Amino acid sequence: MIVSCDKDVVEALLPTSELLHFFTSLEFMADKEPQIGACFKKDGPLGVGYSDYPNFQDWMAEWSHCRNTNQNFPEGYMKMVEGGVHDALEKGIEVLEPGCGRGRHVMKVAQRYPNSKFTSFDIDSEALELNKVDAEKLGITNIDFVWGDFCNMKPEWANKFDYVMIFDCMHDLPHPAEAMKGLKGVLKDNGIVTMLDIDTSSDMVNQTKNPISAVLYNISLHHCMSVSLSSGGVGLGACWGVELAQKMLGEAGWEEGEVRVITKDIPNHAVYVMTKGNGLM
């Protein structure tokens, strides 16, 4: 039996409940069951691609809205990660956001910090065009929405940005290790990266002690792992875990003293703060 929750019901009962919003994902994932099942066959496809999830960007945007509302985003987030990010944004810096999706994060940040300039990219051209329309309606003029591949940063971005902000996309990538390696290259000599992702343990036995694990593994199987594998990727999935994330960051050239992990401030999320040089202090 599949238990779902209609979007209208969620908005009426608990409009900012992240957990309840999770269950609305079943509406657009359940019909992929035959395609996901085929991937387990010896001669089946590797995964199910992004194009088969036409409602995903909108769902992700609504989930981001729930979390952002609950966490006083963006100011509360920027002060939480410390490292001078809030003050630097107030003064005006160059910011890059990979994997922007429907642009819910960057538009909030750009509105709050009008002195800073933002470059926000994604592989979804349709989402980018919609973002441009939304930004114009909101009167936001300090964002440049461009097409880009997180696993292959543009050469002209080398040493260009003071701050890189990443939200909920690293575990979906086909080649996250390459993306992690590219982060230092786009930062100026003194810069900061923040990476928000799901807070899980790489140890499955430990992770299953978390009561929402079943939801996380379900979403990961039916979307996160699948879209990565369909592109010939590694298929990390949402439950890749803090331990593996730290290991991969180290292998990508981030030394132990350059990485901080915040796991208690945002429920069910971890924030990785990577500092190059002296950061933004």
C-alpha positions as CSV (number, residue, x, y, z in Angstrom):
1,M,0.0,0.0,0.0
2,I,1.3,3.5,-0.9
3,V,0.3,6.3,1.4
4,S,0.6,9.7,-0.2
5,C,-0.5,13.2,0.8
6,D,-2.0,15.7,-1.6
7,K,-0.2,19.0,-2.0
8,D,-3.4,21.0,-1.3
9,V,-3.9,19.1,2.0
10,V,-0.4,19.8,3.1
11,E,-0.7,23.5,2.4
12,A,-4.0,23.6,4.3
13,L,-2.8,21.6,7.4
14,L,0.9,22.3,7.8
15,P,2.2,24.6,5.1
16,T,5.7,24.7,6.4
17,S,6.1,21.1,7.5
18,E,9.2,19.6,5.8
19,L,8.4,16.1,6.9
20,L,4.8,16.2,5.6
21,H,6.0,17.8,2.4
22,F,8.3,14.8,1.9
23,F,5.3,12.5,1.5
24,T,3.9,14.6,-1.4
25,S,6.9,13.3,-3.3
26,L,5.1,9.9,-3.7
27,E,2.7,11.6,-6.1
28,F,5.4,11.9,-8.7
29,M,7.6,9.0,-7.8
30,A,5.1,6.2,-7.4
31,D,4.4,6.0,-11.1
32,K,8.1,5.4,-11.7
33,E,8.0,2.1,-9.9
34,P,8.0,0.0,-13.1
35,Q,10.9,2.0,-14.5
36,I,12.9,1.7,-11.3
37,G,12.1,-2.0,-11.1
38,A,13.5,-2.5,-14.6
39,C,16.8,-1.1,-13.5
40,F,17.3,-4.1,-11.2
41,K,17.3,-6.5,-14.1
42,K,20.6,-7.7,-15.5
43,D,19.9,-6.2,-18.9
44,G,17.9,-3.2,-17.6
45,P,18.7,0.5,-17.8
46,L,21.1,2.1,-15.4
47,G,18.6,4.5,-14.0
48,V,15.7,6.9,-14.8
49,G,16.7,10.4,-16.1
50,Y,15.7,13.9,-15.0
51,S,13.4,14.3,-18.0
52,D,11.2,11.6,-16.6
53,Y,10.5,13.7,-13.5
54,P,8.8,16.8,-14.9
55,N,7.4,17.8,-11.5
56,F,10.6,17.4,-9.5
57,Q,11.8,21.0,-9.8
58,D,8.5,22.4,-8.5
59,W,8.5,19.9,-5.6
60,M,12.0,20.7,-4.7
61,A,11.2,24.4,-4.8
62,E,8.3,23.9,-2.4
63,W,10.4,21.8,0.0
64,S,13.1,24.6,0.0
65,H,10.4,27.1,0.8
66,C,9.3,25.1,3.8
67,R,12.8,24.8,5.2
68,N,13.7,28.4,4.4
69,T,10.6,29.7,6.2
70,N,11.4,27.6,9.3
71,Q,15.1,28.7,9.4
72,N,14.8,32.5,8.9
73,F,16.6,32.1,5.5
74,P,18.8,33.7,4.3
75,E,20.0,35.9,7.1
76,G,19.7,33.2,9.8
77,Y,21.6,30.7,7.6
78,M,24.4,33.1,6.7
79,K,25.0,34.0,10.3
80,M,24.8,30.3,11.4
81,V,27.6,29.3,9.0
82,E,29.8,32.1,10.4
83,G,33.1,32.8,8.7
84,G,32.1,36.4,7.9
85,V,29.7,35.4,5.2
86,H,26.8,37.6,6.3
87,D,29.0,40.7,6.7
88,A,30.7,40.1,3.3
89,L,27.4,39.7,1.6
90,E,26.2,43.0,3.1
91,K,29.2,44.8,1.7
92,G,29.1,43.2,-1.7
93,I,30.8,40.1,-3.1
94,E,30.7,37.7,-6.1
95,V,28.7,34.6,-5.4
96,L,28.2,31.4,-7.3
97,E,25.3,28.9,-6.9
98,P,25.7,25.6,-8.6
99,G,22.5,23.5,-9.2
100,C,20.1,26.3,-8.6
101,G,16.9,24.4,-9.8
102,R,14.0,26.8,-9.6
103,G,16.1,29.5,-7.9
104,R,14.3,29.7,-4.6
105,H,17.5,30.0,-2.6
106,V,19.4,32.5,-4.7
107,M,16.5,34.8,-5.2
108,K,16.0,35.1,-1.5
109,V,19.7,35.7,-0.9
110,A,19.9,38.3,-3.7
111,Q,16.9,40.2,-2.4
112,R,18.3,40.3,1.1
113,Y,21.9,41.2,0.0
114,P,21.4,43.6,-3.0
115,N,25.1,44.8,-2.9
116,S,26.3,41.3,-3.9
117,K,26.3,39.8,-7.4
118,F,25.2,36.3,-8.1
119,T,25.8,33.8,-10.8
120,S,23.4,30.8,-10.6
121,F,23.5,27.8,-12.9
122,D,21.8,24.5,-13.7
123,I,21.6,21.9,-16.4
124,D,17.8,22.4,-16.6
125,S,17.4,25.1,-19.3
126,E,13.6,25.3,-18.8
127,A,14.1,26.0,-15.0
128,L,16.6,28.7,-15.9
129,E,14.1,30.5,-18.2
130,L,11.4,30.3,-15.6
131,N,13.8,31.7,-13.0
132,K,14.6,34.7,-15.2
133,V,10.9,35.5,-15.5
134,D,10.4,35.1,-11.7
135,A,13.4,37.4,-11.0
136,E,12.1,40.1,-13.3
137,K,8.6,40.0,-11.7
138,L,10.3,40.4,-8.3
139,G,12.5,43.2,-9.5
140,I,15.7,41.3,-8.8
141,T,18.6,42.6,-11.0
142,N,21.7,41.1,-9.3
143,I,21.4,37.5,-10.5
144,D,22.7,36.1,-13.7
145,F,21.0,32.7,-14.5
146,V,23.2,30.7,-16.9
147,W,23.4,27.1,-18.1
148,G,26.3,25.1,-16.5
149,D,27.5,21.7,-15.6
150,F,28.6,21.4,-11.9
151,C,31.0,18.5,-12.8
152,N,32.7,20.7,-15.5
153,M,33.1,24.3,-14.2
154,K,33.6,27.0,-16.8
155,P,37.2,28.1,-17.3
156,E,36.2,31.7,-17.1
157,W,35.1,31.1,-13.5
158,A,38.6,30.4,-12.3
159,N,39.4,32.4,-9.1
160,K,36.3,34.6,-9.7
161,F,34.1,34.0,-6.7
162,D,34.3,35.0,-3.0
163,Y,31.5,32.6,-1.9
164,V,30.0,29.4,-3.4
165,M,26.7,28.3,-1.9
166,I,25.3,24.8,-2.6
167,F,21.9,23.5,-1.6
168,D,20.7,19.9,-1.8
169,C,22.3,18.9,-5.1
170,M,25.8,17.3,-4.5
171,H,24.4,13.8,-3.9
172,D,22.4,13.9,-7.1
173,L,25.3,14.6,-9.4
174,P,26.7,11.9,-11.7
175,H,30.3,12.7,-10.7
176,P,30.3,14.5,-7.3
177,A,34.1,14.0,-6.8
178,E,34.8,16.1,-9.9
179,A,32.4,18.8,-8.6
180,M,34.2,18.9,-5.3
181,K,37.6,19.2,-6.9
182,G,36.3,22.2,-9.0
183,L,35.2,24.2,-6.0
184,K,38.6,25.5,-4.9
185,G,39.4,26.5,-8.5
186,V,36.5,28.9,-8.8
187,L,37.2,30.5,-5.4
188,K,39.4,33.6,-5.0
189,D,42.5,33.1,-2.8
190,N,40.3,33.8,0.3
191,G,36.9,32.4,0.0
192,I,34.2,30.1,1.4
193,V,32.0,27.3,0.2
194,T,28.9,26.2,2.1
195,M,27.2,22.9,1.1
196,L,23.9,22.0,2.6
197,D,22.9,18.3,2.3
198,I,20.9,15.6,4.1
199,D,22.3,14.7,7.5
200,T,22.7,10.9,7.4
201,S,25.2,8.3,8.4
202,S,27.2,6.4,5.8
203,D,26.7,3.4,8.1
204,M,23.3,1.9,7.1
205,V,22.8,0.2,10.4
206,N,23.3,3.5,12.3
207,Q,21.1,5.4,9.8
208,T,18.2,3.0,10.2
209,K,17.9,4.1,13.8
210,N,16.6,7.4,12.5
211,P,12.8,7.2,12.3
212,I,12.6,9.0,8.9
213,S,15.2,6.8,7.3
214,A,12.5,4.9,5.3
215,V,11.3,8.1,3.7
216,L,14.9,9.2,2.9
217,Y,15.9,5.9,1.4
218,N,12.7,5.7,-0.6
219,I,13.2,9.2,-2.2
220,S,16.8,8.4,-2.8
221,L,16.1,5.2,-4.6
222,H,13.3,6.6,-6.7
223,H,15.0,9.8,-7.7
224,C,18.5,10.8,-6.3
225,M,20.4,7.6,-7.1
226,S,18.4,6.9,-10.3
227,V,19.1,10.3,-12.0
228,S,22.8,10.0,-11.2
229,L,23.0,6.4,-12.5
230,S,21.1,7.2,-15.6
231,S,23.9,9.6,-16.6
232,G,26.6,7.0,-16.1
233,G,27.3,8.3,-12.6
234,V,28.1,6.8,-9.2
235,G,24.6,7.1,-7.7
236,L,25.5,8.4,-4.3
237,G,21.9,9.1,-3.3
238,A,20.6,11.2,-0.5
239,C,21.8,8.9,2.3
240,W,25.5,9.0,1.3
241,G,26.3,10.2,4.8
242,V,28.5,12.7,6.6
243,E,31.4,10.2,6.9
244,L,31.6,9.7,3.1
245,A,31.1,13.3,2.4
246,Q,34.1,14.3,4.6
247,K,36.2,11.5,3.0
248,M,35.4,12.7,-0.5
249,L,36.1,16.4,0.4
250,G,39.5,15.3,1.7
251,E,40.2,13.4,-1.5
252,A,39.2,16.5,-3.5
253,G,41.9,18.6,-1.9
254,W,40.1,20.0,1.1
255,E,42.4,19.6,4.1
256,E,40.9,18.6,7.5
257,G,41.4,22.1,9.0
258,E,39.6,23.7,6.0
259,V,36.3,21.8,6.6
260,R,33.7,22.3,9.3
261,V,30.5,20.3,9.6
262,I,27.3,21.7,11.3
263,T,24.7,19.1,12.0
264,K,22.5,20.4,14.8
265,D,21.1,23.7,13.6
266,I,18.9,22.6,10.7
267,P,16.8,19.5,11.4
268,N,17.8,16.5,9.2
269,H,20.5,18.5,7.4
270,A,24.2,18.9,7.5
271,V,26.1,22.0,6.4
272,Y,29.7,21.7,5.3
273,V,31.7,24.9,5.5
274,M,34.9,24.9,3.4
275,T,37.4,27.8,3.8
276,K,40.1,28.6,1.4
277,G,42.9,30.8,2.7
278,N,41.7,33.2,5.3
279,G,38.1,33.0,4.2
280,L,35.9,36.1,4.2
281,M,37.0,37.4,7.7
